């Protein structure tokens, strides 16, 4: 029998239309890479230079406005660490008179030189132990593509694609286009990591997760609710989203709505394991609606991972509604069984016992993007993965996806996936 505990989406919908930083109503802090100084007072007319400095000065409930520019940690450390419930709102003009996420781009884009000083499991690390607090990330373009290495011999580079294939984690190679360093290392770091045991709620909205060598959004949390809305995840290795609950008795909740997930690669270039869009993980109720999930090396969704007691597993709610799927290499959903796992196509979702709601999903075609997917990248992916065979030397593997092309995916398909940020 399918679960019937589907009574909260209205609450989540109301949450998503609140004004910027509406749940954090404390003081405002301003950060500008071009006009700021960490000796300033953080006011609109005298902004700070660094997001990490603003976090250090802010109190729980404060809101941090971030102007266009590139920010990746105090002293360019490669990490931003959030240890209190604050809102970080990007997309502002240099004088904070106007907000346009795509016009005034706030990048979290570490350079190759930051790899030596980066610490921890995420480019952005959330570790807030205070229950009832909220961390908000809104309007951040998070890209690891300039801090990872690509094959130094030029292997795995289809015509028209920017780089050769990504190097294995822990190895060196060539940099991305425009990176001056002669030797770059790929390090095992998720883009956003929620530290195990963190107790805050998290809302991530209007953000881009790009060119990740190890997960887009990863973590294990005691939080009541994680909301991920109107984001794009492009060229992520392992999985775009993998979030576990940590509480002993009460499941956490993830609301994953209006997101676009494309090109989720496997752990290694043999394409043998991992490569998922969204993973339904233990102790986490997951509500998915109006997403686009395509071009995953394994499956778009994974519900095959079960390590909680059977009774607890039976109570876990997983849904998927109104989502477009296409070209997921081994199927659109994986379930326990059938050897390692059972692969299911979207046409059979309504018959899947484990999905409490599965209406309105359908197979689509990349043509729905109206040419806004990078054509050379798509063709290379389909050729490299289309045979269904494991390859020691695939035609491509996690090659750099151009950031300017990734941002075209906002609003590419009216009514599905990420729309133009408001």
Secondary structure, DSSP 8 states (H G I E B T S, - for coil): --------HHHHHHHHTS-TTTT--S-EEEE-TTT--TTS--BTTB-BS-HHHHHHH--TT-EEEEESEE--SGGG-S-EEE-S--EEEEEE-TTSS-B-TTTS-EEE---GGGGGT--SSEEEEE----TT-EEEEES-EEE-TTSS-B-TT--S--TT-SS--B--TT-EEB--TT---S-EE----EEEEEEEEE-SEEEEES-EEEEESS-SEEEEE--SEEEEES-EEEEEESEEEEEEE--SSS-EEEEEES-EEEEEE-SSTT--S--EEEEE-TTEEEEEES-EEEEESS-SEEE----S-HHHHHH--EEEES-EEE--TT-SEEES-STT-EEE-GGGGGG-TT-SB--S-EE--GGGGTT-S-HHHHHHHHHHHTT-S--TT-S-SS----HHHHGGGTTSSTTSS-----
